[in-house]
Amino acid sequence: MSYTMAKGNQRVDPDQLEEELKSPAGIVDLRSDTVTRPTAEMRRAMAGAEVGDDVYGEDPTVNRLERRAAEIFGKEAALFVPTGCMGNLIAIKTWTHHGDEVICEERSHVNLYELASMSAIAGCMPRVARGEDGILRWQEIEAVIRPKIYYDSQTALICLENTMNMWGGTVYPTSQVEEICDHAHAAGLKVHLDGARVFNAATALGEKVAHMTRKVDSVMFCLSKGLGAPVGSMIAGSKAFIEKGRVYRKMFGGGMRQAGVIAAAGLIALEKSPGRLHVDHENAKRLAEGIAEIPGLGIDPKKVRSNIVIFDCSKTGKTAVELCDALHPQGVWAQDTALHSVRMVTHCDVDRAGVERALVVLRDVVAKTQRKGA
Ligand SMILES: *Cc1c(COP(=O)(O)O)cnc(C)c1O
């Protein structure tokens, strides 16, 4: 078995923090918003962060970040975790028992990209439902809830994802989330929100995250994606949920010590970055509109509501891997997400000029493949 790792690093002279800390020159890296680099302001805050041992609860910067996150989400408490995957796993472990089922969308991150940790570690089975553009309605969830019979495994948790990554950053209407929560709670089920990009959803809706997540029992969000922090995610919920979550974080190896160094960047990401996400969304819209005009590529730009653009390349005669490989040497990096699906994600390290360049290169690469194929 072999794994591939991306390369592309950058050395930063700590005395030159004012210098632009962006992607390597000439590269338009649209693979994911995880590639965002911390700003000079974040790096300065990290260097000067007040720290302590967070396993003893003594890191003032981590404590500040957790209080602010709880406040912003209108929840009782929050917990800083190393990754979104660990945050989701902690929530799943906290809300379930071994042998339970977790309802999630077929293309959801917890189902496809978390190494089956809900089974391998939490002892749960994913039970998938399918929603239009990845957005579930109660009727699709209700259809896969297990009857309360002793010889059936039991449904314990519903896991929603907002925005819905693998469906092209689609967004849940808040009323639909609330309807699901009301029905779930009446049925004795908990609802966890994988809100890795919940601030992108908030930007698309023009709503506050506290309002959008009012009824969910727990929420996870990433500081490390569109918000631009180098590391870290958060979970938020009731005091009792976070108390249990803290235990599982330690059990899973996520008890961090002077984590204030990274929490300092997280605080800046949390306070400052949500206000600029609309720029990424406008860039994604432009990217999608440009892609729609390229013969051989398929996308409906009307469906692009946040920072994720997924298009079909089956009519180019190339697979998504082949197309991404052809773009790469031209300095445009994209990610294949299925045999004929390519994903491009806009973020703070790609500006409008980068988007225009990506379109020129994409048009050129696709035209060449079609001439060859003709
Ligand atoms: C990125 C992501 C996560 C968590 O990812 P980490 O890399 O572990 O931080 C969870 N859910 C979704 C939808 C994501 O896109």
The ligand as a MOL file (V3000), in Angstrom:
LIG
                    3D

  0  0  0     0  0            999 V3000
M  V30 BEGIN CTAB
M  V30 COUNTS 15 15 0 0 0
M  V30 BEGIN ATOM
M  V30 1 C -12.1060 19.0260 7.3790 0
M  V30 2 C -13.3580 18.4700 7.8590 0
M  V30 3 C -13.4540 17.8450 9.1110 0
M  V30 4 C -12.2990 17.6470 10.0640 0
M  V30 5 O -11.0690 17.6370 9.5150 0
M  V30 6 P -9.6580 17.6760 10.2750 0
M  V30 7 O -8.7400 17.6470 9.1400 0
M  V30 8 O -9.6110 16.4880 11.1590 0
M  V30 9 O -9.5880 18.9460 11.0570 0
M  V30 10 C -14.6890 17.3850 9.4910 0
M  V30 11 N -15.7600 17.5550 8.7100 0
M  V30 12 C -15.7130 18.1630 7.5240 0
M  V30 13 C -16.9600 18.3630 6.7370 0
M  V30 14 C -14.5030 18.6290 7.0470 0
M  V30 15 O -14.4550 19.2260 5.8440 0
M  V30 END ATOM
M  V30 BEGIN BOND
M  V30 1 1 1 2
M  V30 2 1 2 3
M  V30 3 2 2 14
M  V30 4 1 3 4
M  V30 5 2 3 10
M  V30 6 1 4 5
M  V30 7 1 5 6
M  V30 8 2 6 7
M  V30 9 1 6 8
M  V30 10 1 6 9
M  V30 11 1 10 11
M  V30 12 2 11 12
M  V30 13 1 12 13
M  V30 14 1 12 14
M  V30 15 1 14 15
M  V30 END BOND
M  V30 END CTAB
M  END
